[in-house]
Amino acid sequence: MKLSEEVFEFECEISGDDFALEEKVNIDKLETLNDVKEYYLNYRGWNNVESLRELLFDFIIDLKTE
């Protein structure tokens, strides 16, 4: 499965299908794990919320091990 597809599924789980579809254009641009990190920490503003940051890093670890 492509990285963007994994992120889209993750987004559906955490934010719901409607929001994920709104963000699909941005998600489809993600090509690397660093892109995913930057998208959530900076674009989505998760850097300021510890629980979301932890969720993101757990997700990235899962992606690395697949």
Buried (B, 14 or more C-beta within 10 A) or exposed (E): EEBBEBBBEBBBEBEEEEEBEEBBEBBBEBEEBEBBBEBBBEEBEBEEEEEBBEBBEEBBEEBEEE
